[in-house]
Amino acid sequence: MNYKNSIEKFIEIFKRSNLSISKFASMINKDRRTVTSWIDNITDVEPNKEIKDKICQLFRYPDYIWEDGCNGEEFLKSITQIPQKEVRIIDEDYHGRLKYIMEMEKNRRFVIQAQFPGPMYRDSAVQKVYKSTTSPDIEELKQARIDQMLRYDYDTTEWYSIKSILSFCFASIGNFYTKEEKIKILELIYELFNNNYNKKLFLFDSFSRKIYGMETTYISINVKQKILFFKSPIESVFIEIRNKSLVERMHKYYSSPIEAPSHVNFLESVKIIKILQDALKYGNDIKQAYEAINRETNYGELFYNNLSIDLQKEVSSPKAGQKRN
């Protein structure tokens, strides 16, 4: 097939979707009869722009697949391969990576953090968590980054998993902070985010859906420029994505109350930071911290989900009327 018209392209996309006609029709907001007429070549009336845009959005295809010049092998390549111009590999040393992040997040940022706390909060409150030495140039750039992050008017939205913040506070392994350092970091974050509408902190339950991967890498979304980037498993490499549909979809996923994973809203997240800070200050363990969160907020269930089966047997059940977002 040469895929010279929109109907031929529509048929190929439908076949590759492996969906039923009914499911495919519902996804593009059309009735089953209309979709069947295209698949069976009963009509010559081609899908309109709204349907084409919907298909590109759903399957993350570039919008040029519907152009007359995109046919044959070119069309198949466009729907089966990632366009190279939309993917960029950033392979730099630490100084280069930090400069890249600062440029991408110059005025604002929307990030899903791999671990709690973010590196700049850690470095501003705690000296030398890691033993590696750095150059004066790197230290100067890090300080500029810290100053940027600590500005009251810097616009930042940050997502952390509940698992990562509980591990930071209470884990006995893989935790390089003293009790005093933990309290200092929590105090810094509380002071920055409390009553500051330029900064929003969300705590999400990674056990509410199969989204454990979001805990393993730093993802930064710049919806205005239609760019997102994330850290690859190789320390020195960032992957930059400029796929408009994917960037908007990722941003919507974490900014829409309906689509986002179960989470604590930004006002209550700050309150929970304070509860955890007090728990550490007074020597309370994770069970006592959970009881305080369950008693003083409406998000006990999300924290209950992150306790082990054995710990769940030792604490009270989440109170009635729990919130999930």
C-alpha positions as CSV (number, residue, x, y, z in Angstrom):
1,M,0.0,0.0,0.0
2,N,1.3,3.5,-0.9
3,Y,-0.6,5.3,1.8
4,K,-1.4,8.2,-0.5
5,N,-4.6,9.4,1.2
6,S,-5.8,9.8,4.8
7,I,-8.1,6.7,4.7
8,E,-5.2,4.4,3.8
9,K,-3.1,5.9,6.5
10,F,-6.1,5.6,8.9
11,I,-6.5,1.9,8.1
12,E,-2.8,1.2,8.7
13,I,-2.8,3.0,12.1
14,F,-5.9,1.1,13.1
15,K,-4.3,-2.2,12.3
16,R,-1.2,-1.4,14.2
17,S,-3.2,-0.3,17.3
18,N,-4.4,-3.8,17.9
19,L,-7.6,-2.3,19.2
20,S,-11.2,-3.3,18.5
21,I,-13.2,-1.1,16.3
22,S,-15.4,0.0,19.2
23,K,-12.4,0.9,21.4
24,F,-10.7,2.7,18.6
25,A,-13.9,4.7,17.8
26,S,-14.4,5.7,21.4
27,M,-10.8,6.9,21.7
28,I,-11.1,9.3,18.7
29,N,-14.7,10.3,19.7
30,K,-16.4,8.8,16.7
31,D,-19.2,6.3,16.3
32,R,-18.4,2.7,15.3
33,R,-20.3,3.0,12.0
34,T,-18.1,5.9,10.8
35,V,-14.9,4.1,11.7
36,T,-16.1,0.9,10.0
37,S,-16.9,2.9,6.8
38,W,-13.2,4.0,6.6
39,I,-11.7,0.6,7.5
40,D,-13.9,-1.2,4.9
41,N,-13.3,1.5,2.3
42,I,-17.1,2.2,2.0
43,T,-16.7,6.0,1.9
44,D,-14.4,8.5,0.2
45,V,-14.9,11.1,2.8
46,E,-11.6,11.4,4.6
47,P,-11.1,12.0,8.4
48,N,-11.2,15.6,9.3
49,K,-8.4,17.6,11.0
50,E,-9.9,17.1,14.5
51,I,-9.7,13.3,14.1
52,K,-6.2,13.5,12.6
53,D,-5.0,15.6,15.5
54,K,-6.6,13.2,18.0
55,I,-4.8,10.2,16.5
56,C,-1.5,12.0,16.6
57,Q,-2.1,13.0,20.2
58,L,-3.1,9.5,21.3
59,F,-0.4,7.6,19.5
60,R,2.3,10.3,19.7
61,Y,2.7,10.6,16.0
62,P,4.2,13.7,14.3
63,D,1.4,15.7,12.7
64,Y,3.1,15.7,9.2
65,I,2.1,12.0,8.7
66,W,-1.1,13.3,7.1
67,E,0.7,15.4,4.5
68,D,0.5,14.3,0.9
69,G,4.3,14.1,0.7
70,C,4.4,11.6,3.6
71,N,3.6,8.3,1.9
72,G,4.9,4.8,1.3
73,E,8.0,3.9,3.3
74,E,8.2,7.5,4.6
75,F,4.8,7.2,6.3
76,L,5.6,3.8,7.8
77,K,8.9,5.1,9.1
78,S,7.1,8.1,10.7
79,I,4.7,5.9,12.7
80,T,7.2,3.2,13.7
81,Q,10.4,5.2,14.4
82,I,11.2,8.1,16.7
83,P,12.0,11.2,14.6
84,Q,15.7,12.0,15.2
85,K,15.0,15.7,15.4
86,E,12.8,15.1,18.5
87,V,15.5,13.3,20.5
88,R,18.8,14.8,21.5
89,I,21.6,13.1,23.6
90,I,23.3,15.5,26.1
91,D,26.6,13.9,26.9
92,E,28.5,16.3,29.1
93,D,30.7,16.4,32.2
94,Y,29.1,17.5,35.5
95,H,29.7,21.2,34.7
96,G,28.1,20.9,31.3
97,R,25.1,19.0,32.7
98,L,24.5,21.6,35.4
99,K,24.7,24.4,32.9
100,Y,22.2,22.6,30.8
101,I,19.8,22.2,33.7
102,M,20.1,25.8,34.7
103,E,19.4,27.0,31.1
104,M,16.4,24.7,30.7
105,E,15.0,25.6,34.2
106,K,16.0,29.3,34.1
107,N,12.6,30.9,34.9
108,R,10.6,28.0,36.2
109,R,10.6,24.2,36.5
110,F,8.2,21.3,36.7
111,V,10.0,18.2,37.9
112,I,9.4,14.6,39.1
113,Q,12.3,14.0,41.4
114,A,13.9,10.6,41.7
115,Q,14.7,10.9,45.4
116,F,13.9,13.2,48.3
117,P,15.4,15.7,48.8
118,G,16.4,17.4,45.5
119,P,20.2,17.8,45.2
120,M,20.1,21.6,45.6
121,Y,18.2,21.5,48.8
122,R,20.5,18.8,50.1
123,D,23.6,20.8,49.1
124,S,22.3,24.1,50.6
125,A,21.6,22.5,54.0
126,V,24.3,19.7,54.2
127,Q,27.9,20.0,53.3
128,K,29.7,17.2,51.4
129,V,27.3,14.3,51.4
130,Y,29.5,12.6,48.8
131,K,33.2,12.2,49.0
132,S,34.1,13.3,45.5
133,T,36.0,16.5,45.0
134,T,34.9,19.2,42.6
135,S,36.6,22.2,40.9
136,P,36.0,25.9,41.9
137,D,34.1,26.4,38.6
138,I,31.6,23.6,39.6
139,E,31.2,24.9,43.1
140,E,30.5,28.4,41.7
141,L,27.9,27.0,39.3
142,K,26.3,24.9,42.1
143,Q,26.1,28.0,44.3
144,A,24.4,29.9,41.5
145,R,21.9,27.0,41.1
146,I,21.2,27.0,44.9
147,D,20.7,30.8,44.9
148,Q,18.2,30.3,42.0
149,M,16.3,27.6,43.8
150,L,16.1,29.5,47.1
151,R,14.7,32.7,45.5
152,Y,11.2,33.3,46.9
153,D,9.8,34.2,43.4
154,Y,11.4,31.2,41.6
155,D,8.5,29.2,40.2
156,T,8.9,25.5,40.9
157,T,6.5,22.5,41.0
158,E,8.0,19.4,42.4
159,W,6.7,15.8,42.7
160,Y,8.3,13.3,45.2
161,S,7.1,9.8,45.9
162,I,5.9,9.2,49.5
163,K,8.2,6.2,49.5
164,S,11.2,8.4,48.9
165,I,10.4,10.9,51.7
166,L,9.7,8.1,54.2
167,S,13.0,6.4,53.2
168,F,14.8,9.7,53.7
169,C,13.4,10.1,57.2
170,F,13.4,6.6,58.5
171,A,15.4,4.1,56.3
172,S,18.4,2.4,58.0
173,I,20.2,1.6,54.7
174,G,21.2,3.8,51.8
175,N,20.7,6.8,54.0
176,F,23.7,9.1,54.4
177,Y,22.2,11.8,56.6
178,T,22.4,12.4,60.3
179,K,19.3,13.1,62.3
180,E,20.3,16.8,62.6
181,E,20.9,17.0,58.8
182,K,17.5,15.5,58.1
183,I,15.8,18.0,60.4
184,K,17.7,20.9,58.7
185,I,16.7,19.8,55.2
186,L,13.0,19.4,56.2
187,E,13.1,22.8,57.9
188,L,14.5,24.4,54.7
189,I,11.9,22.9,52.5
190,Y,9.1,23.8,54.9
191,E,10.3,27.5,55.0
192,L,10.6,27.6,51.2
193,F,7.2,26.1,50.3
194,N,5.0,27.2,53.2
195,N,2.6,30.0,52.2
196,N,4.5,30.5,48.9
197,Y,2.3,30.1,45.8
198,N,5.4,30.3,43.6
199,K,6.4,26.9,44.9
200,K,4.3,23.7,44.9
201,L,5.3,20.4,46.5
202,F,3.3,17.2,45.8
203,L,3.8,13.8,47.4
204,F,2.5,11.0,45.3
205,D,1.8,7.3,46.1
206,S,3.8,5.2,43.7
207,F,1.9,2.1,44.9
208,S,-1.4,3.5,43.7
209,R,-0.4,2.6,40.1
210,K,2.4,0.9,38.3
211,I,4.6,4.0,38.2
212,Y,7.7,2.9,40.1
213,G,9.9,4.1,37.2
214,M,9.1,7.7,38.1
215,E,11.1,7.2,41.2
216,T,14.2,6.1,39.5
217,T,15.1,9.2,37.4
218,Y,14.9,12.9,37.4
219,I,12.4,14.2,34.8
220,S,12.0,17.9,34.0
221,I,9.1,19.2,31.9
222,N,9.2,22.6,30.2
223,V,5.6,22.7,28.7
224,K,6.1,26.2,27.4
225,Q,9.0,25.3,25.2
226,K,7.6,21.8,24.6
227,I,10.8,20.1,25.9
228,L,11.3,17.4,28.6
229,F,14.6,15.9,29.6
230,F,15.6,13.1,32.0
231,K,18.7,11.5,33.3
232,S,19.7,8.2,31.6
233,P,21.1,5.2,33.5
234,I,24.6,6.5,32.4
235,E,25.5,9.3,34.9
236,S,26.9,11.7,32.3
237,V,24.0,11.5,29.8
238,F,20.7,13.4,29.6
239,I,18.0,12.5,27.1
240,E,16.1,15.5,25.7
241,I,12.7,15.0,24.1
242,R,11.0,17.7,21.9
243,N,7.9,15.7,21.0
244,K,5.1,18.3,21.6
245,S,2.4,15.6,22.1
246,L,4.5,13.7,24.6
247,V,5.6,16.7,26.6
248,E,2.0,18.0,26.9
249,R,0.7,14.5,27.8
250,M,3.4,14.2,30.5
251,H,2.6,17.6,31.9
252,K,-1.1,17.0,31.9
253,Y,-0.6,13.7,33.7
254,Y,1.0,15.4,36.6
255,S,-1.0,18.6,36.6
256,S,-4.5,17.2,36.1
257,P,-6.4,16.2,39.3
258,I,-8.1,13.5,37.4
259,E,-5.1,11.9,35.6
260,A,-2.4,12.4,38.2
261,P,-1.4,9.5,40.5
262,S,-2.9,9.5,44.0
263,H,-1.2,12.3,45.8
264,V,-1.2,14.9,48.6
265,N,-2.1,18.4,47.5
266,F,0.6,21.1,47.7
267,L,-1.0,22.7,50.8
268,E,-1.2,19.5,52.8
269,S,2.2,18.4,51.6
270,V,3.9,21.2,53.4
271,K,1.9,20.3,56.6
272,I,3.2,16.8,56.3
273,I,6.8,18.0,55.9
274,K,6.3,19.7,59.3
275,I,4.9,16.6,60.9
276,L,7.9,14.5,59.7
277,Q,10.3,17.2,60.9
278,D,8.7,17.1,64.4
279,A,8.8,13.3,64.3
280,L,12.5,13.3,63.8
281,K,13.1,16.1,66.3
282,Y,11.3,14.2,69.1
283,G,12.7,10.8,68.2
284,N,9.5,9.2,66.9
285,D,9.6,6.2,64.5
286,I,7.8,5.7,61.2
287,K,4.8,4.2,63.0
288,Q,4.3,7.2,65.2
289,A,4.8,9.5,62.2
290,Y,2.1,7.6,60.3
291,E,-0.3,7.9,63.2
292,A,0.3,11.7,63.4
293,I,-0.3,12.0,59.6
294,N,-3.4,9.9,59.8
295,R,-4.7,11.9,62.7
296,E,-3.9,15.4,61.5
297,T,-4.5,15.1,57.8
298,N,-6.8,13.4,55.3
299,Y,-4.0,11.5,53.6
300,G,-3.2,8.7,56.0
301,E,-4.3,6.0,53.5
302,L,-1.6,7.1,51.0
303,F,1.1,6.7,53.7
304,Y,-0.4,3.5,55.0
305,N,0.0,2.0,51.5
306,N,3.7,2.6,51.7
307,L,4.2,0.7,55.0
308,S,5.2,-3.0,54.9
309,I,2.6,-5.6,55.5
310,D,4.0,-6.2,59.0
311,L,4.0,-2.5,59.9
312,Q,0.4,-2.1,58.7
313,K,-0.6,-4.7,61.4
314,E,1.0,-2.5,64.1
315,V,-0.7,0.8,63.3
316,S,-4.3,2.0,63.2
317,S,-6.3,1.8,59.9
318,P,-6.6,4.9,57.8
319,K,-9.5,7.0,59.2
320,A,-12.7,7.4,57.2
321,G,-13.0,10.2,54.6
322,Q,-9.5,9.9,53.2
323,K,-8.5,11.9,50.2
324,R,-6.5,10.6,47.2
325,N,-5.6,13.9,45.5
